[in-house]
Amino acid sequence: MASWFAFIEFFLGGGLVAGVSLWAAGHALLTRDNPNSALGWVGVCLLFPPFGSVLYFLLGLNRVHVRARQLDRESVRGLGTQRPGPSADVTDYTGLLSLDRLGLAAAGDRLGPWPVRAGNDLSLFDTGDDAFEAMLAAIESAESFVYLTTYIFKSDVLGRRFIDALADAVERGLDVRVLIDGVGALYGWPFSKPGRLLRALDVPVQFFLPPRLWPPSFRLNLRNHRKMLVVDGKRAFTGGMNIDKAHLFHDGHGISDVHFGVSGPVVGQIERVFLDDWAFVTNEYSTPSDPALGPLGPTACRAVENGPTRDPGRLSSLIQSAIANAQHRVVIASPYFLPDAALTGALEAAALRGVDVSVVLPSANNLAYVDWASRHGLGALLVRGVKVFRRPAPFAHTKLLLVDSDYALVGSPNIDPRSLRLNFEFAVEVYGVAAVSAINAYIDQNIAISTPYTLADDQSRSLMIRLRDGCFWLASPYL
């Protein structure tokens, strides 16, 4: 009898192990987006039961997207409620955009919920000093509402100016709302506590997925990395700058960055992104203001939101479409440059077609390990004719995509997995020579002071440096 029980236990235990291994292998086969990754996990799960399944559960499951979809279902509005799709209607932009950009605009129609809107005025601010003064002036002149989203909001000398301006807007009876990322708010802690100061002055403030002790929750992913200020539905600001005095730029000191102010119909799209984020955090949704705005400038624009819920590859697909649409020039400026294979291939293909492709990176990075991982992949680009420039100190935080002389993508995204797949980002498409000329000039100024990084430079790295860079490159999906 004992032998029968032992046989049954062995049979049940073996069946359980086999079932779990098959489940893990099947899950990897159906969900991994890279055949090498899928094959590796299938082999580990089937060849090393049950340890392979445990390893896959710990390291292989994409918990970011699983958790994002769960939060999306639980929210009254969802995380990024706008729903694009390949069957979306395509607007006829003939007469508004050049013939060369009609295909790119059609791709944007299918990737996002909004059309390109004409009649916008775009301003470029290449220092925090100018950008923050314009933002504070907009808050001080607001008549109806002020909506602010930022990743980092430090209560330093700059942050206190914003806090005072927002509090004054509340005293004037305006609808003021501030949304700060829950992890970004910890920058500068314990000396920086913007939430406490804002609430003390009756400024409504919320935190996006803040860490908490109970029930325990701390996510380095699913961060709201957007930077948006919307005033009265008529004026908005976006770009790469946080509310942090480090962005003040004097005599070559501070963070080098770029920010944009925009007036016109596209502001309504930006306002909708904010209201959706606010509804996710508070479960309270407000109707957009939709003020009647006539043409305010010559620029055609479209808002682009991105996040890991329904379509995590949206922004990456748009960037690849823009690069494929280029005829003369492509420039990417990013502080963190870790493109995936598809984006790397798009840049290489453009260079091989004869397009002048340049990547502008900081020579002094605030995250050294990201710079090391980035350098591991530069050789493949250089071999195909992509030019790489390293901008001298101070740290360049600029995030731009420039195509030819009439298209740009500006906003908060970096060219790395965190921005393109793991976090919530915001950008604006800019069409038209007039507006893009200022961005072209800014890029040219940066390249002029930068040092080319050549294939000889890449190959001159020592073996130990190459091994270090390669090790950090292996971790690039999580950096």
C-alpha positions in Angstrom: 0.0 0.0 0.0 2.8 2.4 0.9 4.4 1.8 -2.5 1.1 2.8 -4.2 0.9 6.0 -2.2 4.5 6.8 -3.2 3.7 6.1 -6.8 0.6 8.4 -6.7 2.6 11.1 -5.0 5.4 10.8 -7.6 2.8 10.8 -10.4 0.9 13.8 -9.1 4.1 15.7 -8.3 5.7 15.0 -11.6 2.4 15.9 -13.4 2.3 19.2 -11.5 5.9 20.0 -12.4 5.3 19.1 -16.0 2.1 21.1 -16.2 3.8 24.2 -14.7 6.7 23.8 -17.0 4.5 23.5 -20.1 2.4 26.5 -19.0 5.5 28.6 -18.5 7.0 27.5 -21.9 3.7 28.2 -23.6 3.3 31.6 -22.0 6.8 32.6 -23.1 6.1 31.3 -26.7 2.9 33.4 -26.9 4.0 36.6 -25.2 7.7 37.2 -26.0 8.2 39.6 -28.9 11.7 38.4 -29.7 12.3 34.8 -31.1 15.7 34.5 -29.4 14.1 35.5 -26.0 11.2 33.1 -26.6 13.4 30.2 -27.5 15.7 30.8 -24.6 12.8 30.8 -22.0 11.1 27.8 -23.6 14.3 25.9 -23.4 14.9 26.9 -19.8 11.4 26.0 -18.7 11.4 22.6 -20.4 15.0 21.5 -19.8 15.3 22.5 -16.1 12.0 21.8 -14.4 10.8 23.1 -12.0 13.6 25.7 -11.5 13.2 27.0 -15.1 9.6 27.8 -14.4 10.4 29.6 -11.2 13.1 31.6 -12.9 10.6 32.5 -15.7 8.1 33.6 -13.1 10.6 35.8 -11.4 12.3 37.3 -14.4 10.5 36.5 -17.6 6.9 37.7 -16.9 6.3 41.3 -18.1 4.7 42.5 -14.9 4.8 46.1 -16.1 2.2 45.5 -18.8 0.2 43.1 -16.7 0.0 45.7 -13.9 -0.7 48.5 -16.3 -3.6 46.7 -17.9 -5.0 45.9 -14.4 -4.8 49.6 -13.4 -6.4 50.5 -16.7 -9.4 48.2 -16.0 -9.8 49.5 -12.5 -9.8 53.2 -13.4 -13.0 55.1 -14.2 -11.2 56.6 -17.3 -8.3 54.3 -17.8 -4.6 55.0 -18.2 -4.5 56.9 -21.5 -8.1 56.6 -22.4 -7.7 57.7 -26.0 -8.1 54.7 -28.3 -6.2 54.5 -31.6 -6.3 51.7 -34.1 -5.3 50.6 -37.6 -8.9 51.0 -38.8 -9.0 54.7 -37.7 -10.2 57.2 -40.3 -7.4 59.0 -42.1 -7.7 62.7 -42.6 -7.0 64.3 -46.0 -4.2 66.7 -45.3 -3.8 67.9 -48.9 -3.2 71.6 -48.8 -2.2 71.6 -45.2 0.9 69.4 -45.3 3.5 68.9 -48.0 3.0 65.8 -50.2 6.1 64.2 -48.6 4.4 64.2 -45.2 1.0 62.8 -46.1 2.0 59.3 -45.4 3.6 60.2 -42.0 0.5 62.1 -41.0 -1.7 59.0 -42.0 0.5 56.8 -39.8 -0.1 59.3 -36.9 -3.9 59.1 -37.6 -3.8 55.3 -37.1 -1.4 55.4 -34.1 -3.2 58.1 -32.1 -6.7 59.5 -31.6 -6.3 63.0 -32.9 -5.8 64.7 -36.2 -3.1 67.2 -37.1 -4.4 70.7 -36.4 -3.5 73.8 -38.2 -3.2 77.3 -36.9 -0.8 76.9 -34.0 2.0 79.2 -32.8 5.1 77.5 -31.5 7.9 79.0 -29.4 11.2 77.4 -28.5 12.9 78.1 -25.2 16.5 76.9 -25.1 17.2 77.8 -21.5 15.2 77.2 -18.4 15.4 80.8 -17.5 13.3 81.8 -20.5 11.0 78.8 -20.3 10.1 79.2 -16.6 9.6 82.9 -16.9 7.1 82.3 -19.8 5.4 79.6 -17.8 5.1 81.8 -14.7 3.8 84.7 -16.7 1.1 82.4 -18.2 0.0 81.2 -14.7 -0.1 84.8 -13.5 -2.3 85.9 -16.4 -4.6 82.9 -16.3 -8.3 83.7 -16.2 -10.0 80.3 -15.9 -7.8 77.3 -15.1 -4.2 76.1 -14.7 -3.3 72.4 -15.1 0.3 71.4 -14.4 1.8 67.9 -14.8 5.5 67.3 -14.0 7.8 64.4 -13.2 9.9 66.3 -10.8 8.8 69.2 -8.7 11.4 70.4 -6.2 10.5 73.0 -3.6 13.7 74.9 -4.3 13.9 78.6 -5.2 12.3 77.9 -8.5 9.7 75.5 -7.2 8.7 78.1 -4.6 8.0 80.6 -7.3 5.7 78.2 -9.0 4.0 77.3 -5.7 3.4 81.0 -5.0 2.1 81.6 -8.5 -0.3 78.6 -8.3 -1.5 79.6 -4.8 -2.2 83.1 -6.2 -4.2 81.6 -9.0 -6.3 79.7 -6.4 -6.9 82.9 -4.5 -8.2 84.5 -7.7 -10.8 81.7 -7.9 -9.2 79.7 -10.7 -9.4 75.9 -11.2 -5.9 74.9 -10.3 -4.7 71.3 -10.5 -1.2 69.9 -10.0 -0.2 66.4 -10.8 3.3 65.1 -9.8 4.7 61.7 -10.4 4.9 59.7 -7.1 8.5 58.8 -7.6 9.6 62.0 -9.2 8.2 63.9 -6.2 10.9 62.1 -4.0 13.8 63.8 -5.8 15.4 66.1 -3.3 13.7 64.4 -0.3 13.7 65.0 2.6 14.5 68.7 2.0 12.0 69.0 -0.9 8.4 68.5 -0.1 6.3 70.2 -2.7 3.0 68.4 -1.9 3.0 69.6 1.7 3.7 73.2 0.7 1.1 73.2 -2.1 -1.6 71.7 0.2 -0.7 74.3 2.9 -1.7 77.0 0.4 -4.9 75.1 -0.6 -3.5 74.2 -4.1 -5.1 70.9 -5.2 -2.2 68.5 -5.8 -2.2 64.7 -6.6 0.5 62.1 -7.0 0.6 59.6 -9.8 1.0 56.1 -8.3 3.0 57.2 -5.3 5.0 54.6 -3.3 3.3 53.4 -0.1 4.2 51.2 2.8 0.8 49.6 3.2 -0.4 47.9 1.2 3.2 47.8 0.0 3.7 49.4 -3.4 6.8 50.8 -5.1 7.2 50.8 -8.9 10.2 52.2 -10.8 8.1 51.7 -13.9 4.7 53.0 -14.8 5.9 56.5 -14.1 4.3 59.6 -15.4 7.2 61.3 -17.1 5.1 63.9 -18.9 5.7 67.7 -18.6 2.7 69.8 -19.4 1.3 73.1 -18.4 -2.2 74.1 -19.8 -3.6 77.5 -19.2 -7.2 78.4 -20.1 -7.3 75.9 -22.9 -5.4 78.4 -25.0 -1.8 78.2 -24.1 0.4 75.2 -23.2 4.0 74.3 -22.5 5.8 71.0 -22.9 9.3 69.6 -23.4 12.0 68.1 -21.2 12.2 70.5 -18.3 11.1 69.6 -14.8 10.4 72.1 -12.0 14.0 72.1 -10.8 16.4 75.0 -10.4 19.1 72.8 -12.1 17.4 73.7 -15.4 18.3 77.3 -14.9 21.2 77.9 -17.2 23.7 80.6 -16.6 27.2 81.0 -18.1 27.4 77.4 -19.2 26.2 76.0 -15.9 23.0 74.1 -15.3 21.2 71.5 -17.4 21.1 72.2 -21.1 17.5 71.6 -22.3 14.7 72.8 -24.5 11.1 73.5 -23.8 8.2 74.7 -26.0 5.2 77.0 -25.7 2.3 76.5 -28.0 -1.0 78.4 -28.6 -3.8 77.3 -30.8 -6.1 74.3 -31.4 -3.6 71.6 -30.4 -3.8 72.9 -26.8 -7.2 71.2 -26.6 -5.5 67.8 -27.2 -2.9 68.5 -24.6 -5.7 69.4 -22.1 -7.4 66.1 -22.7 -4.2 64.2 -21.8 -4.1 66.0 -18.5 -7.8 65.5 -17.7 -7.4 61.7 -18.4 -4.4 61.5 -16.1 -6.2 63.5 -13.4 -9.3 61.2 -13.8 -7.1 58.1 -13.3 -5.7 59.5 -10.1 -8.9 60.9 -8.6 -11.7 59.0 -10.4 -13.1 62.5 -11.3 -13.3 63.5 -14.9 -13.9 67.0 -16.2 -15.2 68.0 -19.6 -12.5 69.7 -21.7 -12.9 73.5 -22.1 -12.9 73.6 -25.9 -12.5 77.4 -26.3 -13.2 78.7 -29.8 -9.8 79.4 -31.2 -9.1 80.8 -34.6 -5.7 80.4 -36.3 -3.0 81.8 -34.1 0.1 80.8 -36.1 1.4 79.0 -39.2 2.2 75.7 -37.5 0.4 72.3 -37.8 0.7 70.2 -34.7 -0.6 67.0 -33.1 -0.4 65.7 -29.5 1.0 62.2 -29.0 0.6 60.3 -25.7 2.3 57.0 -25.0 2.1 54.4 -22.2 2.4 50.7 -21.4 -1.4 49.9 -21.4 -3.1 49.4 -24.7 -0.4 50.1 -27.2 3.0 50.3 -25.7 4.8 50.5 -29.1 2.8 53.5 -30.3 5.6 56.1 -30.0 8.3 53.8 -31.2 6.2 53.0 -34.3 5.7 56.7 -35.0 9.4 57.5 -34.7 10.2 54.6 -37.1 7.6 56.0 -39.5 9.2 59.4 -39.3 12.7 58.1 -40.0 11.5 56.0 -42.9 9.8 59.2 -44.3 13.0 61.2 -44.2 14.6 62.2 -47.5 17.5 64.4 -46.5 18.1 64.5 -42.8 17.4 62.8 -39.5 18.6 64.1 -36.1 17.9 62.5 -32.7 19.0 64.3 -29.6 18.5 62.3 -26.4 20.3 62.1 -23.0 19.5 58.4 -22.8 19.9 56.5 -26.1 19.1 52.8 -26.0 17.2 52.1 -29.2 15.8 48.6 -29.7 16.6 46.5 -32.8 13.7 47.9 -34.9 14.7 51.6 -34.2 18.4 50.8 -34.8 17.4 49.2 -38.1 15.4 52.2 -39.1 18.3 54.6 -38.5 20.8 52.3 -40.3 18.4 51.9 -43.3 18.0 55.7 -43.5 21.7 56.2 -43.5 22.2 53.6 -46.2 19.6 55.4 -48.4 21.8 58.4 -48.3 20.0 60.3 -45.6 22.2 62.4 -43.3 21.5 60.7 -39.9 22.9 62.1 -36.7 22.6 61.2 -33.1 23.5 63.9 -30.5 24.3 62.6 -27.0 25.7 64.3 -23.9 29.4 63.7 -23.3 28.8 64.1 -19.5 25.8 62.0 -18.5 24.1 62.1 -15.1 23.6 58.4 -15.3 27.0 56.9 -16.2 25.7 53.3 -16.5 23.2 54.4 -19.2 26.0 56.0 -21.2 28.0 52.8 -20.9 25.1 50.7 -22.1 24.5 53.2 -25.0 28.1 53.0 -26.2 27.8 49.3 -26.7 25.4 49.8 -29.6 27.0 52.8 -31.3 29.5 50.8 -33.3 26.7 49.1 -35.3 25.3 52.5 -36.2 28.6 54.0 -37.1 29.4 51.1 -39.5 26.2 51.9 -41.4 27.1 55.6 -41.7 25.2 57.1 -38.8 27.0 60.1 -37.3 27.3 60.4 -33.6 28.1 63.6 -31.8 28.9 64.1 -28.1 27.8 67.4 -26.7 30.2 68.9 -24.1 29.2 69.6 -20.5 27.0 70.7 -18.9 24.6 67.8 -19.1 22.4 67.9 -22.2 18.9 66.8 -21.3 17.4 67.7 -24.7 14.9 65.3 -26.3 14.2 65.9 -30.0 13.6 64.1 -33.3 14.1 66.2 -36.4 13.3 65.0 -40.0 14.4 67.1 -43.0 13.5 70.7 -42.6 9.7 70.5 -41.9 9.0 67.8 -39.2 9.9 67.5 -35.5 8.8 65.5 -32.5 9.3 67.3 -29.3 8.4 66.5 -25.7 9.3 64.3 -22.8 10.4 60.9 -24.3 13.9 59.6 -24.3 15.1 57.0 -26.9 15.2 54.1 -24.4 12.9 51.3 -23.3 11.8 53.1 -20.2 10.3 56.0 -22.2 9.1 54.0 -25.2 7.6 51.0 -23.4 7.5 51.4 -19.6 6.5 54.9 -18.7 3.8 57.5 -19.7 5.2 60.1 -22.0 3.9 63.0 -24.0 5.1 64.6 -27.2 3.9 67.0 -29.9 4.4 66.5 -33.7 5.4 69.7 -35.4 4.8 70.1 -39.2 6.1 73.1 -41.3 9.3 74.8 -42.3 8.6 78.0 -40.3 8.4 76.3 -36.9 11.0 73.6 -37.5 13.6 76.1 -38.7 14.1 77.3 -35.1 14.5 73.6 -34.0 17.0 73.1 -36.9 19.0 76.1 -35.8 19.1 74.9 -32.2 20.3 71.4 -33.3 22.9 72.9 -35.6 24.2 75.0 -32.7 24.5 71.9 -30.5 26.3 69.9 -33.3 28.7 72.8 -33.9 30.0 72.6 -30.3 30.0 68.8 -30.2 32.8 66.3 -30.8 32.2 63.6 -33.4 32.4 60.1 -32.0 33.9 58.0 -34.7 34.3 54.3 -35.4 37.9 54.6 -34.5 36.9 56.0 -31.1 34.5 53.1 -30.6 37.1 50.5 -31.6 39.8 52.1 -29.4 38.0 51.1 -26.2 39.9 48.7 -24.1 38.7 45.1 -23.6 37.7 45.9 -20.0 35.7 48.9 -21.1 33.9 46.9 -23.8 33.0 44.2 -21.3 31.7 46.8 -18.9 29.6 48.5 -21.6 28.3 45.1 -22.8 27.3 44.1 -19.3 25.2 47.2 -18.8 23.8 46.9 -22.3 22.4 43.5 -21.3 20.4 45.3 -18.6 19.3 48.1 -21.0 15.6 46.9 -21.0 15.5 47.8 -17.2 17.7 51.0 -17.1 
